Amino acid sequence: MRSVFIENNTHPFSSPIQVHFCESFYFRLRGFMFQKGVAQTGGLLIVQPAESRLDAAIHMFFVNFDLGVVWINHQNIVVDTCLARRWRPFYMPANKAKMILEIHPGRLTDFSTGDHLMIDHE
């Protein structure tokens, strides 16, 4: 699985977040299920085939820790954020999203709706 760096062009933070880039159905389905945690500077960037609210929805079954979730559209604009609590059944963005950034909950304050992100593929 390849990695990408996420930077916030609107509200820069001191260091980029390095996340795993997930486009396959298997990795989109699995996410952080059965994992022990997420690093403060790590996470997953889940890319959907098309922009949608329903397809960008997530579940937290079998995820044993909380996650910061950032939904991003095809223009790399943040369309919604939330703190996803472990073992909850359903979270859906307020607007259509193409990508779901799942990060350490402590990094959620680095993102706001309307922020423009840079996704740097190594």
Long-range contacts (C-beta under 8 A, 24 or more apart in sequence): 1-27, 2-121, 2-122, 3-122, 4-45, 4-119, 4-120, 4-121, 4-122, 5-119, 5-120, 5-122, 6-45, 6-101, 6-117, 6-118, 6-119, 6-120, 7-117, 7-118, 7-120, 8-110, 8-111, 8-115, 8-116, 8-117, 8-118, 9-115, 9-116, 9-117, 9-118, 10-112, 10-114, 10-115, 10-116, 11-110, 11-111, 11-112, 11-115, 13-110, 15-41, 16-120, 17-41, 17-42, 17-43, 17-103, 17-107, 17-110, 18-42, 19-43, 19-44, 19-45, 19-101, 19-103, 20-44, 20-45, 21-45, 21-47, 21-121, 22-46, 22-47, 23-47, 31-58, 31-63, 31-102, 32-63, 32-65, 32-67, 32-102, 33-61, 33-62, 33-63, 34-62, 35-63, 35-64, 35-65, 36-64, 36-65, 37-65, 38-65, 38-67, 38-102, 38-103, 38-104, 39-104, 40-104, 40-106, 40-107, 41-104, 41-107, 42-103, 42-104, 43-101, 43-102, 43-103, 43-104, 43-107, 44-100, 44-101, 44-102, 45-99, 45-100, 45-101, 45-102, 45-119, 46-99, 46-100, 46-101, 46-102, 47-98, 47-99, 48-97, 48-98, 48-99, 48-100, 50-98, 51-96, 51-97, 51-98, 52-96, 52-97, 53-92, 53-93, 53-94, 53-95, 53-96, 53-97, 54-92, 56-92, 56-93, 56-96, 56-97, 56-98, 56-100, 57-90, 57-91, 57-92, 57-93, 58-84, 58-90, 58-91, 58-100, 58-102, 59-88, 59-89, 59-90, 59-91, 60-84, 60-85, 60-86, 60-87, 60-88, 60-89, 60-91, 61-87, 61-89, 62-87, 63-87, 66-105, 67-102, 67-103, 67-104, 67-105, 68-102, 68-103, 68-104, 68-105, 68-106, 68-107, 68-108, 68-111, 69-100, 69-101, 69-102, 69-103, 69-108, 70-100, 70-101, 70-103, 70-108, 70-111, 71-95, 71-97, 71-99, 71-100, 71-101, 72-97, 72-98, 72-99, 72-100, 72-101, 72-117, 73-97, 73-98, 73-99, 74-98, 75-116, 76-116, 76-117, 76-118, 76-119, 77-114, 77-115, 77-116, 77-117, 78-111, 78-112, 78-113, 78-114, 78-115, 78-116, 78-117, 79-113, 80-113, 81-108, 81-111, 81-112, 81-113, 83-108
